[in-house]
Amino acid sequence: MTPIAFSLVLTGVLLNAAAQLLLKAGTNAIGHFDFSLSNLIPIGFKVAGQPAIIAGLACYAVSVVVWIMALSRVPVSIAYPMLSIGYVINALIAHYWFGEILVMQKALGIGLILIGVILVANS
């Protein structure tokens, strides 16, 4: 994989991870809600007006463009498994940012994901 291709893949993964984290931050700011016909408009306005959610959606939009550029340079059988790096990033940042618990079982899973990504990247 060329440095440019790797940069595009990594940027796509990081943007996707950032989108997830921003969406979570936005929903944390709004609080728990249920969609129903009676609250569809009020909740819709809350979601649409939440800066973190807007930023998360923007990250998704940019990540699609970057990902298309990456796929034009890297076989999908290599690029797609690289998205698993996002699981690792999200778990670690969620631990520090949101206080989510990172138990040994999750840490082991993260390690296995990293091993898999390394194996795929070197194939």
C-alpha positions as CSV (number, residue, x, y, z in Angstrom):
1,M,0.0,0.0,0.0
2,T,1.4,3.4,-1.0
3,P,1.8,6.1,1.6
4,I,-1.0,8.1,-0.1
5,A,-3.3,5.1,-0.1
6,F,-2.6,4.4,3.5
7,S,-3.2,8.0,4.4
8,L,-6.6,8.0,2.7
9,V,-7.6,4.7,4.4
10,L,-6.4,6.0,7.8
11,T,-8.1,9.4,7.3
12,G,-11.4,7.6,6.3
13,V,-11.2,5.4,9.4
14,L,-10.4,8.4,11.7
15,L,-13.2,10.4,10.3
16,N,-15.6,7.5,10.7
17,A,-14.5,7.0,14.3
18,A,-14.8,10.8,15.0
19,A,-18.3,10.7,13.6
20,Q,-19.4,8.0,16.0
21,L,-17.9,9.7,19.0
22,L,-19.5,13.0,18.1
23,L,-22.9,11.4,17.6
24,K,-22.5,9.8,21.0
25,A,-21.5,13.1,22.6
26,G,-24.5,14.7,20.9
27,T,-27.0,12.1,22.1
28,N,-25.4,12.4,25.6
29,A,-26.1,16.1,25.5
30,I,-29.8,15.5,24.5
31,G,-30.4,12.7,26.9
32,H,-32.5,9.5,26.5
33,F,-35.4,9.9,24.1
34,D,-37.9,7.7,22.3
35,F,-39.1,8.4,18.8
36,S,-42.9,8.5,18.6
37,L,-45.2,10.3,16.4
38,S,-46.1,12.8,19.2
39,N,-42.5,13.8,19.8
40,L,-41.0,13.4,16.4
41,I,-40.8,17.1,15.6
42,P,-39.4,18.3,19.0
43,I,-36.8,15.5,19.1
44,G,-36.0,16.1,15.5
45,F,-35.3,19.8,16.3
46,K,-33.1,18.8,19.3
47,V,-31.1,16.3,17.1
48,A,-30.8,18.7,14.2
49,G,-29.8,21.6,16.5
50,Q,-27.1,19.6,18.4
51,P,-23.7,20.9,17.3
52,A,-21.9,17.5,18.1
53,I,-24.5,15.6,15.9
54,I,-24.1,18.1,13.1
55,A,-20.3,17.7,13.3
56,G,-20.6,13.9,13.4
57,L,-22.7,14.0,10.3
58,A,-20.2,16.3,8.6
59,C,-17.4,13.8,9.4
60,Y,-19.5,11.1,7.8
61,A,-20.0,13.1,4.7
62,V,-16.3,13.9,4.3
63,S,-15.3,10.3,5.2
64,V,-17.4,9.0,2.3
65,V,-15.5,11.2,-0.2
66,V,-12.1,10.1,1.4
67,W,-13.2,6.5,1.4
68,I,-14.1,6.6,-2.3
69,M,-10.7,8.0,-3.0
70,A,-9.1,5.2,-0.9
71,L,-11.1,2.5,-2.7
72,S,-9.8,3.8,-6.0
73,R,-6.3,2.9,-4.8
74,V,-6.7,-0.1,-2.5
75,P,-8.4,-3.4,-3.0
76,V,-11.6,-3.6,-0.9
77,S,-10.4,-6.9,0.6
78,I,-7.6,-4.8,2.3
79,A,-9.4,-1.5,2.8
80,Y,-12.6,-2.7,4.4
81,P,-10.9,-4.7,7.2
82,M,-9.0,-1.5,8.0
83,L,-12.2,0.0,9.2
84,S,-11.8,-2.3,12.3
85,I,-9.2,0.2,13.5
86,G,-12.2,2.4,14.2
87,Y,-13.4,-0.1,16.8
88,V,-10.1,0.2,18.7
89,I,-10.0,4.0,18.5
90,N,-13.6,4.3,19.6
91,A,-13.2,1.9,22.5
92,L,-10.2,3.7,23.8
93,I,-11.5,7.2,23.4
94,A,-14.9,6.2,24.8
95,H,-13.1,5.0,27.9
96,Y,-11.4,8.3,28.5
97,W,-14.1,10.7,27.1
98,F,-17.3,9.0,28.3
99,G,-16.0,6.9,31.1
100,E,-17.0,3.7,29.5
101,I,-15.5,0.6,31.2
102,L,-12.7,-1.2,29.4
103,V,-12.6,-4.6,30.9
104,M,-10.1,-7.3,30.1
105,Q,-12.5,-9.1,27.7
106,K,-12.7,-5.9,25.6
107,A,-9.0,-5.3,25.8
108,L,-8.4,-8.8,24.5
109,G,-10.9,-8.2,21.7
110,I,-9.1,-5.0,20.8
111,G,-5.8,-6.9,20.7
112,L,-7.3,-9.5,18.4
113,I,-8.6,-6.8,16.1
114,L,-5.2,-5.2,15.9
115,I,-3.6,-8.6,15.1
116,G,-6.2,-9.1,12.3
117,V,-5.6,-5.7,10.8
118,I,-1.8,-6.2,10.8
119,L,-2.3,-9.6,9.1
120,V,-4.6,-8.2,6.5
121,A,-2.4,-5.1,5.9
122,N,0.7,-7.3,5.3
123,S,-1.1,-9.8,3.0
